Every structure is written in structure tokens, then in C-alpha cells.
Amino acid sequence: MTPALFATVAANEAEKAAPDTTLVDVQMIGSAGRLYISGRAESVRAARDAIVGVLSAVEGRDH
């Protein structure tokens, strides 16, 4: 998978972990994708933690 496409994985995990957040933008261009979300700080942190957990479990290159 192209590294930028992991932004879609991150967006999916963020919405599952914190459904009360708002997905502002997902960019899947270039060597690094971008994900912008908004919401309560507590919810955004929960989304972040879920994203880190999923992306850390991806097999392939060393993290």
C-alpha cells in the first residue's frame, strides 16, 4: 500500500474510536497522507491512540 493511503486507514480507525469527532479532511497524496479531525480534546486523543495502535501493527518496514 502506498504510504499516503494509510491516511484512509487512520480516518477509519478515528471514526470507529471516536464517532463524535468530525472528519475535516483526508489527503492521500504524496509520500505521506494527512488526516485532519476536530472535536473534544478527549475524543481526538482517543482517535489518535487508536490510529497509533493500528498503524503500529502494520507489518512491513521497521517503524
Secondary structure as UniProt FT lines:
FT   HELIX           3..5
FT   HELIX           6..17
FT   TURN            19..20
FT   STRAND          22..27
FT   STRAND          34..38
FT   HELIX           41..56
//
